[in-house]
Amino acid sequence: MGCSSNALNIWLLRIEISKREGSLVCILYFFPSIPYQC
């Protein structure tokens, strides 16, 4: 139940970090490591 919300929080956090870095490459780099399945 909490897996999806946890993955979303991690996704949003990584987007924020990428915004600070000013690099979309960061988002693409972190994309495969998002825990879609628990």
PyMOL Python script that loads the backbone (N, CA, C, O; Angstrom):
from pymol import cmd

cmd.read_pdbstr("""\
ATOM      1  N   MET A   1       0.836  -1.207   0.000  1.00  0.00           N
ATOM      2  CA  MET A   1       0.000   0.000   0.000  1.00  0.00           C
ATOM      3  C   MET A   1       0.869   1.255   0.000  1.00  0.00           C
ATOM      4  O   MET A   1       0.618   2.198  -0.751  1.00  0.00           O
ATOM      5  N   GLY A   2       1.892   1.255   0.850  1.00  0.00           N
ATOM      6  CA  GLY A   2       2.744   2.433   0.971  1.00  0.00           C
ATOM      7  C   GLY A   2       3.846   2.497  -0.059  1.00  0.00           C
ATOM      8  O   GLY A   2       4.584   3.478  -0.137  1.00  0.00           O
ATOM      9  N   CYS A   3       3.953   1.442  -0.851  1.00  0.00           N
ATOM     10  CA  CYS A   3       5.045   1.378  -1.820  1.00  0.00           C
ATOM     11  C   CYS A   3       4.914   2.456  -2.890  1.00  0.00           C
ATOM     12  O   CYS A   3       5.887   3.127  -3.235  1.00  0.00           O
ATOM     13  N   SER A   4       3.688   2.613  -3.415  1.00  0.00           N
ATOM     14  CA  SER A   4       3.477   3.561  -4.498  1.00  0.00           C
ATOM     15  C   SER A   4       3.727   4.996  -4.034  1.00  0.00           C
ATOM     16  O   SER A   4       4.337   5.788  -4.752  1.00  0.00           O
ATOM     17  N   SER A   5       3.251   5.327  -2.828  1.00  0.00           N
ATOM     18  CA  SER A   5       3.435   6.676  -2.302  1.00  0.00           C
ATOM     19  C   SER A   5       4.905   6.938  -2.010  1.00  0.00           C
ATOM     20  O   SER A   5       5.393   8.051  -2.205  1.00  0.00           O
ATOM     21  N   ASN A   6       5.611   5.909  -1.541  1.00  0.00           N
ATOM     22  CA  ASN A   6       7.033   6.041  -1.256  1.00  0.00           C
ATOM     23  C   ASN A   6       7.811   6.293  -2.538  1.00  0.00           C
ATOM     24  O   ASN A   6       8.710   7.134  -2.574  1.00  0.00           O
ATOM     25  N   ALA A   7       7.462   5.560  -3.591  1.00  0.00           N
ATOM     26  CA  ALA A   7       8.126   5.723  -4.882  1.00  0.00           C
ATOM     27  C   ALA A   7       7.869   7.118  -5.433  1.00  0.00           C
ATOM     28  O   ALA A   7       8.752   7.727  -6.038  1.00  0.00           O
ATOM     29  N   LEU A   8       6.659   7.621  -5.222  1.00  0.00           N
ATOM     30  CA  LEU A   8       6.300   8.952  -5.710  1.00  0.00           C
ATOM     31  C   LEU A   8       7.104  10.019  -4.984  1.00  0.00           C
ATOM     32  O   LEU A   8       7.583  10.971  -5.601  1.00  0.00           O
ATOM     33  N   ASN A   9       7.252   9.859  -3.671  1.00  0.00           N
ATOM     34  CA  ASN A   9       8.028  10.809  -2.877  1.00  0.00           C
ATOM     35  C   ASN A   9       9.483  10.837  -3.323  1.00  0.00           C
ATOM     36  O   ASN A   9      10.090  11.903  -3.426  1.00  0.00           O
ATOM     37  N   ILE A  10      10.038   9.655  -3.587  1.00  0.00           N
ATOM     38  CA  ILE A  10      11.419   9.567  -4.061  1.00  0.00           C
ATOM     39  C   ILE A  10      11.543  10.239  -5.421  1.00  0.00           C
ATOM     40  O   ILE A  10      12.512  10.951  -5.685  1.00  0.00           O
ATOM     41  N   TRP A  11      10.551  10.009  -6.287  1.00  0.00           N
ATOM     42  CA  TRP A  11      10.540  10.599  -7.627  1.00  0.00           C
ATOM     43  C   TRP A  11      10.524  12.120  -7.540  1.00  0.00           C
ATOM     44  O   TRP A  11      11.301  12.790  -8.220  1.00  0.00           O
ATOM     45  N   LEU A  12       9.640  12.667  -6.704  1.00  0.00           N
ATOM     46  CA  LEU A  12       9.524  14.114  -6.549  1.00  0.00           C
ATOM     47  C   LEU A  12      10.796  14.698  -5.951  1.00  0.00           C
ATOM     48  O   LEU A  12      11.230  15.783  -6.338  1.00  0.00           O
ATOM     49  N   LEU A  13      11.395  13.975  -5.004  1.00  0.00           N
ATOM     50  CA  LEU A  13      12.626  14.438  -4.376  1.00  0.00           C
ATOM     51  C   LEU A  13      13.743  14.524  -5.405  1.00  0.00           C
ATOM     52  O   LEU A  13      14.508  15.489  -5.423  1.00  0.00           O
ATOM     53  N   ARG A  14      13.834  13.510  -6.261  1.00  0.00           N
ATOM     54  CA  ARG A  14      14.876  13.487  -7.286  1.00  0.00           C
ATOM     55  C   ARG A  14      14.656  14.585  -8.314  1.00  0.00           C
ATOM     56  O   ARG A  14      15.619  15.139  -8.845  1.00  0.00           O
ATOM     57  N   ILE A  15      13.394  14.906  -8.601  1.00  0.00           N
ATOM     58  CA  ILE A  15      13.098  16.002  -9.523  1.00  0.00           C
ATOM     59  C   ILE A  15      13.572  17.319  -8.926  1.00  0.00           C
ATOM     60  O   ILE A  15      14.156  18.150  -9.622  1.00  0.00           O
ATOM     61  N   GLU A  16      13.317  17.508  -7.633  1.00  0.00           N
ATOM     62  CA  GLU A  16      13.748  18.728  -6.950  1.00  0.00           C
ATOM     63  C   GLU A  16      15.263  18.852  -6.969  1.00  0.00           C
ATOM     64  O   GLU A  16      15.800  19.936  -7.199  1.00  0.00           O
ATOM     65  N   ILE A  17      15.955  17.740  -6.726  1.00  0.00           N
ATOM     66  CA  ILE A  17      17.415  17.739  -6.756  1.00  0.00           C
ATOM     67  C   ILE A  17      17.910  18.081  -8.156  1.00  0.00           C
ATOM     68  O   ILE A  17      18.870  18.833  -8.324  1.00  0.00           O
ATOM     69  N   SER A  18      17.241  17.517  -9.157  1.00  0.00           N
ATOM     70  CA  SER A  18      17.634  17.762 -10.543  1.00  0.00           C
ATOM     71  C   SER A  18      17.406  19.222 -10.919  1.00  0.00           C
ATOM     72  O   SER A  18      18.174  19.798 -11.690  1.00  0.00           O
ATOM     73  N   LYS A  19      16.348  19.817 -10.372  1.00  0.00           N
ATOM     74  CA  LYS A  19      16.076  21.228 -10.638  1.00  0.00           C
ATOM     75  C   LYS A  19      17.202  22.090 -10.073  1.00  0.00           C
ATOM     76  O   LYS A  19      17.638  23.052 -10.705  1.00  0.00           O
ATOM     77  N   ARG A  20      17.661  21.737  -8.885  1.00  0.00           N
ATOM     78  CA  ARG A  20      18.741  22.494  -8.249  1.00  0.00           C
ATOM     79  C   ARG A  20      20.026  22.344  -9.046  1.00  0.00           C
ATOM     80  O   ARG A  20      20.806  23.288  -9.176  1.00  0.00           O
ATOM     81  N   GLU A  21      20.237  21.139  -9.579  1.00  0.00           N
ATOM     82  CA  GLU A  21      21.434  20.889 -10.379  1.00  0.00           C
ATOM     83  C   GLU A  21      21.276  21.500 -11.767  1.00  0.00           C
ATOM     84  O   GLU A  21      22.257  21.724 -12.477  1.00  0.00           O
ATOM     85  N   GLY A  22      20.013  21.767 -12.146  1.00  0.00           N
ATOM     86  CA  GLY A  22      19.756  22.341 -13.457  1.00  0.00           C
ATOM     87  C   GLY A  22      20.053  21.358 -14.573  1.00  0.00           C
ATOM     88  O   GLY A  22      20.490  21.749 -15.655  1.00  0.00           O
ATOM     89  N   SER A  23      19.816  20.084 -14.308  1.00  0.00           N
ATOM     90  CA  SER A  23      20.133  19.068 -15.305  1.00  0.00           C
ATOM     91  C   SER A  23      19.017  18.044 -15.428  1.00  0.00           C
ATOM     92  O   SER A  23      18.655  17.386 -14.453  1.00  0.00           O
ATOM     93  N   LEU A  24      18.470  17.911 -16.643  1.00  0.00           N
ATOM     94  CA  LEU A  24      17.452  16.899 -16.891  1.00  0.00           C
ATOM     95  C   LEU A  24      18.078  15.518 -16.969  1.00  0.00           C
ATOM     96  O   LEU A  24      17.392  14.502 -16.850  1.00  0.00           O
ATOM     97  N   VAL A  25      19.401  15.491 -17.172  1.00  0.00           N
ATOM     98  CA  VAL A  25      20.113  14.221 -17.251  1.00  0.00           C
ATOM     99  C   VAL A  25      19.992  13.486 -15.922  1.00  0.00           C
ATOM    100  O   VAL A  25      19.937  12.257 -15.890  1.00  0.00           O
ATOM    101  N   CYS A  26      19.949  14.237 -14.833  1.00  0.00           N
ATOM    102  CA  CYS A  26      19.805  13.638 -13.504  1.00  0.00           C
ATOM    103  C   CYS A  26      18.498  12.861 -13.415  1.00  0.00           C
ATOM    104  O   CYS A  26      18.467  11.749 -12.888  1.00  0.00           O
ATOM    105  N   ILE A  27      17.426  13.444 -13.928  1.00  0.00           N
ATOM    106  CA  ILE A  27      16.118  12.785 -13.889  1.00  0.00           C
ATOM    107  C   ILE A  27      16.153  11.506 -14.708  1.00  0.00           C
ATOM    108  O   ILE A  27      15.655  10.469 -14.269  1.00  0.00           O
ATOM    109  N   LEU A  28      16.739  11.574 -15.892  1.00  0.00           N
ATOM    110  CA  LEU A  28      16.815  10.405 -16.761  1.00  0.00           C
ATOM    111  C   LEU A  28      17.706   9.340 -16.151  1.00  0.00           C
ATOM    112  O   LEU A  28      17.491   8.143 -16.342  1.00  0.00           O
ATOM    113  N   TYR A  29      18.718   9.797 -15.409  1.00  0.00           N
ATOM    114  CA  TYR A  29      19.658   8.859 -14.784  1.00  0.00           C
ATOM    115  C   TYR A  29      18.997   8.107 -13.632  1.00  0.00           C
ATOM    116  O   TYR A  29      19.209   6.908 -13.454  1.00  0.00           O
ATOM    117  N   PHE A  30      18.190   8.833 -12.853  1.00  0.00           N
ATOM    118  CA  PHE A  30      17.553   8.229 -11.683  1.00  0.00           C
ATOM    119  C   PHE A  30      16.301   7.435 -12.041  1.00  0.00           C
ATOM    120  O   PHE A  30      15.827   6.623 -11.247  1.00  0.00           O
ATOM    121  N   PHE A  31      15.770   7.674 -13.236  1.00  0.00           N
ATOM    122  CA  PHE A  31      14.488   7.081 -13.638  1.00  0.00           C
ATOM    123  C   PHE A  31      14.422   5.562 -13.480  1.00  0.00           C
ATOM    124  O   PHE A  31      13.442   5.059 -12.932  1.00  0.00           O
ATOM    125  N   PRO A  32      15.436   4.808 -13.942  1.00  0.00           N
ATOM    126  CA  PRO A  32      15.364   3.348 -13.856  1.00  0.00           C
ATOM    127  C   PRO A  32      15.423   2.819 -12.420  1.00  0.00           C
ATOM    128  O   PRO A  32      15.039   1.677 -12.166  1.00  0.00           O
ATOM    129  N   SER A  33      15.895   3.632 -11.492  1.00  0.00           N
ATOM    130  CA  SER A  33      16.082   3.145 -10.128  1.00  0.00           C
ATOM    131  C   SER A  33      14.862   3.386  -9.244  1.00  0.00           C
ATOM    132  O   SER A  33      14.907   3.149  -8.037  1.00  0.00           O
ATOM    133  N   ILE A  34      13.773   3.857  -9.849  1.00  0.00           N
ATOM    134  CA  ILE A  34      12.552   4.081  -9.077  1.00  0.00           C
ATOM    135  C   ILE A  34      11.862   2.747  -8.802  1.00  0.00           C
ATOM    136  O   ILE A  34      11.590   1.983  -9.727  1.00  0.00           O
ATOM    137  N   PRO A  35      11.579   2.470  -7.531  1.00  0.00           N
ATOM    138  CA  PRO A  35      10.974   1.185  -7.161  1.00  0.00           C
ATOM    139  C   PRO A  35       9.494   1.095  -7.517  1.00  0.00           C
ATOM    140  O   PRO A  35       8.635   1.263  -6.652  1.00  0.00           O
ATOM    141  N   TYR A  36       9.195   0.831  -8.786  1.00  0.00           N
ATOM    142  CA  TYR A  36       7.797   0.704  -9.196  1.00  0.00           C
ATOM    143  C   TYR A  36       7.157  -0.511  -8.538  1.00  0.00           C
ATOM    144  O   TYR A  36       6.012  -0.457  -8.090  1.00  0.00           O
ATOM    145  N   GLN A  37       7.918  -1.620  -8.483  1.00  0.00           N
ATOM    146  CA  GLN A  37       7.404  -2.847  -7.882  1.00  0.00           C
ATOM    147  C   GLN A  37       8.112  -3.100  -6.551  1.00  0.00           C
ATOM    148  O   GLN A  37       9.316  -2.884  -6.421  1.00  0.00           O
ATOM    149  N   CYS A  38       7.336  -3.564  -5.563  1.00  0.00           N
ATOM    150  CA  CYS A  38       7.932  -3.841  -4.256  1.00  0.00           C
ATOM    151  C   CYS A  38       8.149  -5.328  -4.080  1.00  0.00           C
ATOM    152  O   CYS A  38       8.644  -5.761  -3.039  1.00  0.00           O
TER     153      CYS A  38
END
""", "prot")
cmd.dss("prot")
cmd.show_as("cartoon", "prot")
cmd.util.cbc("prot")
cmd.orient("prot")
